[in-house]
């Protein structure tokens, strides 16, 4: 059975292949460690805030807000990119772009 021209030249690019195994969707070992570090520092700050102000509602609310923000920023999506990765790629792209200052001169005028 001979393949047609379009079937022979077709390129298959698999989607959703992860570079490392996820513990649960969007979180691998690296992301879990990052979340743990953020939560440890957040917990230290919340404990300091609570001891200084004795405001349990504010302490719990700030812990929940910072924890949820860290999870949203660090979690990887279906394209295997997190918000941090995307920002790093954008920053690298804009840093690599060059601006060339051209000056228009009319070459036919003398």
JOPENOR-V66824 format. One record per residue. N is the residue number from 1. SS is DSSP state (alpha for helix, beta for strand, coil for the rest). PSI is psi in degrees with one decimal (none if undefined). D_LAST is the distance of its C-alpha to the last C-alpha in Angstrom with 2 decimals. Layout:
BEGIN
n ss psi d_last
N SS PSI D_LAST
N SS PSI D_LAST
END
This chain:
BEGIN
n ss psi d_last
1 coil 123.5 69.41
2 coil 135.7 65.76
3 coil 147.7 63.08
4 coil 169.8 60.44
5 alpha -41.4 56.74
6 alpha -33.6 56.01
7 alpha -34.1 58.97
8 alpha -37.1 58.16
9 coil 5.9 54.57
10 coil 134.8 55.54
11 coil 127.9 54.88
12 coil 119.9 57.45
13 coil 111.5 56.36
14 coil 143.7 59.40
15 coil 152.7 59.19
16 coil 20.0 61.24
17 coil 124.1 61.97
18 coil 147.0 62.63
19 coil -22.7 61.97
20 coil 161.0 65.30
21 coil 137.3 68.43
22 coil 139.3 68.65
23 coil -47.8 71.74
24 beta 161.4 71.22
25 coil 120.7 68.19
26 coil -8.8 65.09
27 beta 111.9 66.85
28 coil -166.9 67.09
29 alpha -42.8 68.51
30 alpha -44.7 65.30
31 alpha -37.2 64.96
32 alpha -39.8 68.67
33 alpha -42.5 68.37
34 alpha -44.2 65.36
35 alpha -41.1 67.30
36 alpha -43.5 70.30
37 alpha -45.6 68.36
38 alpha -43.6 66.86
39 alpha -33.2 70.31
40 alpha -47.2 72.00
41 alpha -37.3 69.59
42 alpha -43.2 69.85
43 alpha -39.5 73.63
44 alpha -42.0 73.66
45 alpha -39.2 71.56
46 alpha -40.2 73.74
47 alpha -41.3 76.92
48 alpha -43.1 75.57
49 alpha -42.1 74.66
50 alpha -40.1 78.09
51 alpha -30.8 80.00
52 alpha -37.3 78.09
53 alpha -15.5 78.28
54 coil 34.2 81.14
55 coil 94.7 79.13
56 alpha -36.2 79.93
57 alpha -45.5 78.08
58 alpha -38.0 74.79
59 alpha -45.7 75.25
60 alpha -41.2 75.96
61 alpha -43.0 73.15
62 alpha -36.5 70.58
63 alpha -44.6 71.91
64 alpha -43.1 71.58
65 alpha -48.2 68.09
66 alpha -39.7 66.66
67 alpha -45.1 68.46
68 alpha -39.3 67.20
69 alpha -42.8 63.62
70 alpha -41.0 63.80
71 alpha -43.1 65.21
72 alpha -39.1 62.49
73 alpha -37.8 59.69
74 alpha -27.3 61.16
75 coil 138.0 62.63
76 coil 143.5 60.73
77 coil -169.0 60.08
78 coil -16.9 60.47
79 coil 7.8 57.12
80 coil 36.0 58.50
81 coil 137.6 56.15
82 coil 174.9 57.17
83 alpha -36.6 55.21
84 alpha -43.7 54.84
85 alpha -43.6 53.48
86 alpha -44.4 51.01
87 alpha -38.1 49.77
88 alpha -40.9 49.44
89 alpha -41.6 47.37
90 alpha -44.6 45.05
91 alpha -44.1 44.64
92 alpha -40.1 43.94
93 alpha -49.1 41.38
94 alpha -29.2 39.41
95 alpha -30.2 39.63
96 alpha -15.1 38.24
97 coil 141.2 35.13
98 coil 146.7 31.93
99 coil 123.7 29.11
100 coil 123.6 25.62
101 coil 103.5 23.09
102 coil 145.7 19.78
103 coil 125.1 16.67
104 coil 124.9 14.37
105 coil 134.1 10.67
106 coil 106.8 8.55
107 coil -15.2 7.59
108 coil -11.0 6.42
109 coil 136.0 3.78
110 coil none 0.00
END
